[in-house]
Amino acid sequence: MKKKVLAIFLSFLTTLSFGQVSDFDLMHITFGGLNFSTPKQAIVEIFGQAEIIHTDYPCGFFTNDQPGGPYYQMVYTGFKYIGSDQEDFYLQQVDFNTGGQLILSYRDMKLSAETTVEEFCRMVGDSCHDVFRKPVFDSVLLYSKGSDAGAIFTFKDGRLLRFEYWTPC
């Protein structure tokens, strides 16, 4: 058990160090024709009404004691946004289905459940191959250029499984 915990910890550290050298930029992400950061009304116009889940994060960008709060999630099948009525909403998570129906765009590349590790590494740079060669590595954290935030991309069986917006605590 200790070896598994140590492997996960080392995986996370290596993933973090890879993320620091990237020129990845969250503002180049689009989903459903919307920018990564977008007003609530635009989300509702494209995707309809969402299930609302109020958040109570203890720290980070979306704590309810921040000036723009209170924050909540807009939850749809396969993806969710987080934000507040006073600020924009941010694409928080996309769970790619096996049919490839959910598509996230980064610059001119389409990311879906069909995206392979190889294709992803071409997008972010060849050094990402070093992360995925290790048997315990299935995700990579890319810090957004000029920001403390970033994105975690998770793969399963060599295919993209999930995108998650990541913020420090």
Sequence and secondary structure as in RCSB ss.txt:
>XXXX:A:sequence
MKKKVLAIFLSFLTTLSFGQVSDFDLMHITFGGLNFSTPKQAIVEIFGQAEIIHTDYPCGFFTNDQPGGPYYQMV
YTGFKYIGSDQEDFYLQQVDFNTGGQLILSYRDMKLSAETTVEEFCRMVGDSCHDVFRKPVFDSVLLYSKGSDAG
AIFTFKDGRLLRFEYWTPC
>XXXX:A:secstr
 HHHHHHHHHHHHHHHHHHTT    GGGEEETTEESEE HHHHHHHH   EEEE   SSSTT TTSTT   EEEE
ETTEEEEE TTS EEEEEEE  TT    EEETTEEESTT BHHHHHHHH TTHHHHHTSTT  EEEEE TTSS E
EEEEEETTEEEEEEEE   
